[in-house]
Amino acid sequence: VGGISGPQSKVSIKNAVSENNQISGTNYVGGIVSNNNYSLTNIICKDLIITASGDYVGGILGMGGQISTAEINNCTINTSVNSDNVGGAVGDARWHNIYIKVTNTNIDASGSNIGGIAGTFQGSNIDNSLFLGNIEGNNNVGGIVGYQKVGSIYLCYVSANITTNSNAGGMVGYLDNTGMTAVSNNSKLYDNYAAKTNVKGNSNVGGIFGNIEEDLYMTE
């Protein structure tokens, strides 16, 4: 379910606006499109109320493609118990995500992998993006990303209230860096900034990361 369209494949969406809409569904729910394997550019989502009873929920799209230059403002995202992969912009990010601003937005999700920009991030990069708002979830909750597998996060800013049961981070809730080396399974974070951010949880709470699977690999 999407504010403008349902699932799309290999379709570019440009200059789209979704405003003053109430959007509800089960899985793959987004303010613009449910899921898309291509690109979205110059997107505005404003004053949206998004509700879902399943997984893959985002202010712009539930899962998929590249987002470039987007603003999500004054939106509310609510999901039911055990809804996973919920993000201010995208539930599950697989491609490049740049110049995304999520402001004055509240995310209330009861499942795992909840983030201000992306719930789950296993794509290429998130950069020059910010989140200002409130995030609640049960597990793996972060100001930018809830769960990160690979990819780079840089030049991002967070000012938020983050609350969860376990794995709460100002930037990333849980970094799964299993098997990371200098040439494979890389995850990078640099030049990011979290200010006036409150992070609360019962276990594994950090200003940057909530939890990291393995010791960090440092290049020589």
C-alpha positions in Angstrom: 0.0 0.0 0.0 1.4 3.4 -1.0 0.2 7.0 -0.7 0.5 7.3 -4.5 1.1 3.8 -5.8 1.3 0.1 -4.9 4.4 -2.0 -5.8 6.5 -0.8 -8.7 9.4 -2.4 -10.5 11.9 -0.5 -12.7 9.9 2.7 -12.4 11.5 6.1 -11.6 9.3 8.4 -9.4 10.2 12.1 -9.5 8.7 15.2 -8.0 6.1 13.4 -6.0 4.2 14.9 -3.0 2.0 13.0 -0.5 0.3 15.4 2.0 -2.4 15.2 4.6 -3.0 11.5 3.9 -3.9 8.6 6.2 -2.3 5.4 4.8 -2.9 1.9 6.3 -2.0 -1.6 5.4 -0.4 -4.8 6.4 3.1 -5.4 4.8 5.0 -3.1 2.5 3.4 0.2 3.4 4.8 3.6 2.4 3.9 7.3 2.1 4.6 7.3 -1.6 4.9 3.7 -2.8 4.8 0.3 -1.1 8.0 -1.1 -2.7 10.1 -0.1 -5.6 13.3 -1.5 -7.1 14.3 1.6 -9.0 14.7 5.3 -7.9 12.7 8.1 -6.2 13.9 11.7 -6.5 12.6 15.0 -5.1 10.0 13.5 -2.8 7.9 15.3 -0.2 5.8 13.6 2.5 4.0 15.9 4.9 1.4 15.5 7.6 1.0 11.8 7.0 -0.4 9.2 9.4 0.9 5.8 8.4 -0.4 2.6 10.2 0.5 -1.0 9.5 0.0 -4.4 11.1 2.9 -6.1 9.3 6.5 -5.6 8.2 8.4 -3.2 5.9 6.9 0.2 6.6 8.4 3.6 5.8 7.6 7.3 5.4 8.4 7.0 1.7 8.4 3.3 0.8 8.3 0.0 2.6 11.3 -1.6 0.8 13.5 -1.1 -2.1 15.1 1.5 -4.4 17.3 4.5 -4.3 16.0 7.7 -2.6 17.6 11.0 -3.5 16.5 14.4 -2.1 13.5 13.8 0.1 11.7 15.5 2.9 9.5 13.8 5.5 7.9 16.3 7.9 5.3 16.1 10.7 4.5 12.5 10.1 3.4 9.7 12.4 4.2 6.0 11.8 2.5 3.5 14.0 2.8 -0.3 13.7 1.4 -3.2 15.7 3.1 -5.8 17.9 6.0 -7.6 16.2 6.1 -5.4 13.1 9.7 -5.4 11.9 11.7 -3.2 9.5 10.2 0.2 10.1 11.9 3.5 9.1 11.2 7.2 8.9 12.0 7.0 5.1 12.2 3.3 4.2 11.6 0.1 6.0 14.3 -1.9 4.3 16.9 0.1 2.4 18.8 -1.7 -0.4 20.3 1.1 -2.5 21.8 4.6 -2.2 19.9 7.0 0.1 21.1 10.6 0.0 19.8 14.0 1.1 17.0 12.7 3.2 15.4 14.9 5.9 13.0 13.4 8.4 11.8 16.1 10.8 9.2 16.4 13.5 8.3 12.8 13.0 7.2 10.1 15.5 7.8 6.4 14.9 6.1 4.0 17.3 6.8 0.4 16.4 6.6 -2.6 18.6 8.9 -4.9 16.7 12.6 -5.1 15.6 14.8 -3.1 13.3 13.4 0.4 13.7 15.3 3.5 12.4 14.9 7.2 11.9 15.9 6.9 8.2 15.9 3.1 7.6 14.7 0.2 9.7 17.1 -2.3 8.0 20.1 -1.1 6.0 21.9 -3.5 3.8 22.6 -1.4 0.8 25.3 1.0 -0.5 25.2 4.2 1.5 23.1 6.7 3.6 24.7 10.1 3.5 23.8 13.8 4.1 20.7 12.9 5.9 19.1 13.7 9.2 16.4 12.6 11.7 14.6 14.9 14.2 11.9 13.2 16.2 11.0 10.3 18.4 11.5 6.6 17.9 10.1 3.7 20.0 10.6 0.0 19.3 11.3 -3.3 20.9 14.7 -4.3 19.6 17.5 -2.9 17.3 16.5 0.8 17.3 18.7 3.6 16.0 18.5 7.3 15.2 19.5 6.6 11.6 19.3 2.8 11.2 17.9 0.0 13.4 19.8 -2.9 11.9 22.9 -2.5 9.6 24.5 -5.4 7.7 26.8 -3.7 5.1 27.2 -0.2 3.7 28.3 3.3 4.7 26.7 5.9 6.8 28.3 9.4 6.7 27.5 13.0 7.2 24.3 12.3 9.0 22.8 14.1 12.0 20.4 12.9 14.7 18.5 14.8 17.4 16.0 12.4 18.9 14.4 10.5 21.8 15.1 6.8 21.3 13.4 4.2 23.4 13.6 0.4 23.2 14.0 -2.8 25.2 17.4 -3.8 23.8 20.1 -2.6 21.3 19.4 1.1 21.3 21.9 3.4 19.6 22.1 7.1 18.8 23.0 6.2 15.2 22.7 2.4 14.8 20.8 0.0 17.0 22.6 -3.2 16.0 25.6 -3.5 13.7 25.9 -7.1 12.3 29.5 -7.0 11.2 29.9 -10.8 11.1 32.9 -11.7 8.9 33.9 -8.1 8.1 37.3 -7.7 6.5 39.1 -5.0 4.6 37.6 -6.2 1.3 34.3 -7.8 2.2 31.2 -7.3 4.3 32.2 -3.7 5.0 30.2 -1.4 7.2 31.5 2.2 7.6 30.4 5.1 9.8 32.2 8.4 9.7 31.6 12.1 10.1 28.2 11.6 11.8 26.8 13.7 14.6 24.2 13.0 17.3 23.2 16.0 19.5 20.6 16.4 22.2 19.7 12.8 21.8 18.2 10.6 24.6 18.7 6.9 24.2 16.9 4.6 26.7 16.9 0.8 26.9 17.1 -2.1 29.2 20.2 -3.6 27.6 22.9 -2.7 25.1 22.5 1.1 25.0 25.0 3.4 23.3 25.4 6.9 22.0 26.5 5.6 18.6 25.9 1.9 18.5 23.6 -0.1 20.7 25.3 -3.4 20.0 28.0 -4.7 17.7 28.2 -8.4 16.8 32.0 -8.7 16.5 35.0 -6.5 17.3 35.4 -3.7 14.9 37.9 -4.2 12.1 40.4 -1.3 11.9 42.3 -0.7 8.7 46.0 -0.2 9.0 
